[in-house]
Amino acid sequence: MSIDFWRQLKLEAENLKNSEPLLSSYVHTCILAHHNFETALGFILSNKLADTVMSSLTIKEIFEQCYLMHPEIAEAAMVDIQAVFNRDPAVTSNLTVLLNFKGFQAIQVHRLANQLWKTGRKDLALFIQSRNSEAFSVDIHPAAHIGQGVMFDHATGIVVGETAVIDDNVSIMQSVTLGGTGNEAGDRHPKIREGVMIGAGAKILGNITIGEGVKVGAGSVVLNDVPAHVTVAGIPAKIVGKPTCQKPCETMQQNILED
């Protein structure tokens, strides 16, 4: 998939370069000057994260080493791009997601932090987390697990705690918190199963499980386990219906009154 995907991205980059001359140099530097998807992605993300102390070149080398040792991380990024392309009607190209969507970018930065955390480089992982929060307004603990095909739509204000798990194929809107209920130690954050869609501003708190195919209404506060394939809403959240599809993450239908 990676070769075909990269060819498609370069084609989209050429089209953008020709249609918008003011972006020509930018597109060339970010996409066309690179020989594969991994180096382009590392370049884009490192320039987003760099500050006056940590240079983009240093961060880029960390990304490239990560992608070299763990190619599945770059593969997950491609799946994430396609998920956004398929779910967001405002998106007209894969390139748009790669260059401009901070929710996608924040997830990819987290993948690096997570890999650093798992290999014992926790201080560097926390630095990457901090820069991720400052650059994208998304705060994900490096230990949190995020699957592939995950979409953070708009993304501003999303918080994901240390022991949270987000399975494959999940969509999360802005200002969502996957948090704890206090200062307890151990496994204390939510587990979000495949196919779930979490509406804007929802708070899911504690070591609870949100079952497959669940829809969480905007602004809800979820404090207990939720069984698969139901719609929950309210404070505290209660079952109010059943989604009209198996995977609400794909249809992104947020109106709970339709369920």
HUSULMO-V767531 format. One record per residue. N is the residue number from 1. RES is the residue in one small letter. PHI is phi in radians with two decimals (NA if undefined). Layout:
n:N res:RES phi:PHI
n:N res:RES phi:PHI
This chain:
n:1 res:m phi:NA
n:2 res:s phi:-1.09
n:3 res:i phi:-1.18
n:4 res:d phi:-1.11
n:5 res:f phi:-1.12
n:6 res:w phi:-1.15
n:7 res:r phi:-1.07
n:8 res:q phi:-1.12
n:9 res:l phi:-1.09
n:10 res:k phi:-1.14
n:11 res:l phi:-1.10
n:12 res:e phi:-1.10
n:13 res:a phi:-1.14
n:14 res:e phi:-1.10
n:15 res:n phi:-1.11
n:16 res:l phi:-1.17
n:17 res:k phi:-1.04
n:18 res:n phi:-1.36
n:19 res:s phi:-1.51
n:20 res:e phi:-2.34
n:21 res:p phi:-1.00
n:22 res:l phi:-1.16
n:23 res:l phi:-1.74
n:24 res:s phi:-1.01
n:25 res:s phi:-1.14
n:26 res:y phi:-1.08
n:27 res:v phi:-1.14
n:28 res:h phi:-1.09
n:29 res:t phi:-1.17
n:30 res:c phi:-1.44
n:31 res:i phi:-2.15
n:32 res:l phi:-1.21
n:33 res:a phi:-1.40
n:34 res:h phi:-1.83
n:35 res:h phi:-1.73
n:36 res:n phi:-2.77
n:37 res:f phi:-1.10
n:38 res:e phi:-1.07
n:39 res:t phi:-1.21
n:40 res:a phi:-1.14
n:41 res:l phi:-1.10
n:42 res:g phi:-1.07
n:43 res:f phi:-1.12
n:44 res:i phi:-1.09
n:45 res:l phi:-1.20
n:46 res:s phi:-1.13
n:47 res:n phi:-1.25
n:48 res:k phi:-1.24
n:49 res:l phi:-1.59
n:50 res:a phi:-1.06
n:51 res:d phi:-2.36
n:52 res:t phi:-1.24
n:53 res:v phi:-1.77
n:54 res:m phi:-1.79
n:55 res:s phi:-1.33
n:56 res:s phi:-1.12
n:57 res:l phi:-1.10
n:58 res:t phi:-1.10
n:59 res:i phi:-1.18
n:60 res:k phi:-1.05
n:61 res:e phi:-1.12
n:62 res:i phi:-1.16
n:63 res:f phi:-1.05
n:64 res:e phi:-1.11
n:65 res:q phi:-1.12
n:66 res:c phi:-1.08
n:67 res:y phi:-1.19
n:68 res:l phi:-1.18
n:69 res:m phi:-1.41
n:70 res:h phi:-2.39
n:71 res:p phi:-1.05
n:72 res:e phi:-1.15
n:73 res:i phi:-1.24
n:74 res:a phi:-1.19
n:75 res:e phi:-1.07
n:76 res:a phi:-1.11
n:77 res:a phi:-1.09
n:78 res:m phi:-1.12
n:79 res:v phi:-1.12
n:80 res:d phi:-1.09
n:81 res:i phi:-1.05
n:82 res:q phi:-1.16
n:83 res:a phi:-1.11
n:84 res:v phi:-1.12
n:85 res:f phi:-1.03
n:86 res:n phi:-1.35
n:87 res:r phi:-1.74
n:88 res:d phi:-1.86
n:89 res:p phi:-1.16
n:90 res:a phi:-1.39
n:91 res:v phi:-1.63
n:92 res:t phi:-1.97
n:93 res:s phi:-2.74
n:94 res:n phi:-1.11
n:95 res:l phi:-1.07
n:96 res:t phi:-1.01
n:97 res:v phi:-1.11
n:98 res:l phi:-1.06
n:99 res:l phi:-1.47
n:100 res:n phi:-2.17
n:101 res:f phi:-1.66
n:102 res:k phi:-1.23
n:103 res:g phi:-1.10
n:104 res:f phi:-1.06
n:105 res:q phi:-1.10
n:106 res:a phi:-1.11
n:107 res:i phi:-1.12
n:108 res:q phi:-1.18
n:109 res:v phi:-1.10
n:110 res:h phi:-1.07
n:111 res:r phi:-1.03
n:112 res:l phi:-1.14
n:113 res:a phi:-1.03
n:114 res:n phi:-1.11
n:115 res:q phi:-1.16
n:116 res:l phi:-1.08
n:117 res:w phi:-1.06
n:118 res:k phi:-1.18
n:119 res:t phi:-1.68
n:120 res:g phi:1.56
n:121 res:r phi:-1.60
n:122 res:k phi:-1.24
n:123 res:d phi:-1.14
n:124 res:l phi:-1.16
n:125 res:a phi:-1.07
n:126 res:l phi:-1.21
n:127 res:f phi:-1.10
n:128 res:i phi:-1.09
n:129 res:q phi:-1.03
n:130 res:s phi:-1.08
n:131 res:r phi:-1.17
n:132 res:n phi:-1.06
n:133 res:s phi:-1.12
n:134 res:e phi:-1.21
n:135 res:a phi:-1.37
n:136 res:f phi:-2.12
n:137 res:s phi:1.03
n:138 res:v phi:-2.26
n:139 res:d phi:-2.04
n:140 res:i phi:-2.12
n:141 res:h phi:-1.10
n:142 res:p phi:-1.03
n:143 res:a phi:-1.42
n:144 res:a phi:-1.10
n:145 res:h phi:-1.74
n:146 res:i phi:-2.20
n:147 res:g phi:-1.34
n:148 res:q phi:-1.88
n:149 res:g phi:1.25
n:150 res:v phi:-1.75
n:151 res:m phi:-2.14
n:152 res:f phi:-1.77
n:153 res:d phi:-1.50
n:154 res:h phi:1.21
n:155 res:a phi:1.37
n:156 res:t phi:-0.92
n:157 res:g phi:1.51
n:158 res:i phi:-1.26
n:159 res:v phi:-2.24
n:160 res:v phi:-2.25
n:161 res:g phi:-1.36
n:162 res:e phi:-1.00
n:163 res:t phi:-1.77
n:164 res:a phi:-1.23
n:165 res:v phi:-2.27
n:166 res:i phi:-2.05
n:167 res:d phi:-1.29
n:168 res:d phi:-1.08
n:169 res:n phi:1.00
n:170 res:v phi:-2.29
n:171 res:s phi:-2.07
n:172 res:i phi:-2.26
n:173 res:m phi:-1.52
n:174 res:q phi:-1.15
n:175 res:s phi:1.10
n:176 res:v phi:-1.54
n:177 res:t phi:-2.06
n:178 res:l phi:-1.90
n:179 res:g phi:-2.16
n:180 res:g phi:-1.66
n:181 res:t phi:-1.96
n:182 res:g phi:-3.14
n:183 res:n phi:-1.78
n:184 res:e phi:-1.16
n:185 res:a phi:-1.68
n:186 res:g phi:1.47
n:187 res:d phi:-1.29
n:188 res:r phi:-2.40
n:189 res:h phi:-2.16
n:190 res:p phi:-1.20
n:191 res:k phi:-2.06
n:192 res:i phi:-1.84
n:193 res:r phi:-1.54
n:194 res:e phi:-1.05
n:195 res:g phi:1.50
n:196 res:v phi:-1.32
n:197 res:m phi:-2.15
n:198 res:i phi:-1.98
n:199 res:g phi:-1.27
n:200 res:a phi:-1.00
n:201 res:g phi:1.37
n:202 res:a phi:-1.21
n:203 res:k phi:-2.10
n:204 res:i phi:-2.03
n:205 res:l phi:-2.19
n:206 res:g phi:1.74
n:207 res:n phi:-1.42
n:208 res:i phi:-2.15
n:209 res:t phi:-2.00
n:210 res:i phi:-1.75
n:211 res:g phi:-1.17
n:212 res:e phi:-0.97
n:213 res:g phi:1.18
n:214 res:v phi:-1.46
n:215 res:k phi:-1.96
n:216 res:v phi:-1.85
n:217 res:g phi:-1.18
n:218 res:a phi:-1.01
n:219 res:g phi:1.34
n:220 res:s phi:-1.32
n:221 res:v phi:-2.11
n:222 res:v phi:-1.83
n:223 res:l phi:-2.10
n:224 res:n phi:-2.34
n:225 res:d phi:-0.95
n:226 res:v phi:-2.14
n:227 res:p phi:-1.19
n:228 res:a phi:-1.15
n:229 res:h phi:1.02
n:230 res:v phi:-2.30
n:231 res:t phi:-1.89
n:232 res:v phi:-2.14
n:233 res:a phi:-2.79
n:234 res:g phi:1.89
n:235 res:i phi:-2.29
n:236 res:p phi:-1.26
n:237 res:a phi:-1.19
n:238 res:k phi:-2.33
n:239 res:i phi:-1.21
n:240 res:v phi:-2.13
n:241 res:g phi:2.98
n:242 res:k phi:-2.44
n:243 res:p phi:-1.02
n:244 res:t phi:-1.44
n:245 res:c phi:-2.47
n:246 res:q phi:-1.29
n:247 res:k phi:-2.28
n:248 res:p phi:-0.99
n:249 res:c phi:-1.04
n:250 res:e phi:-1.54
n:251 res:t phi:-1.46
n:252 res:m phi:1.03
n:253 res:q phi:-1.37
n:254 res:q phi:-1.69
n:255 res:n phi:-1.34
n:256 res:i phi:-1.23
n:257 res:l phi:-1.24
n:258 res:e phi:-1.45
n:259 res:d phi:-1.60
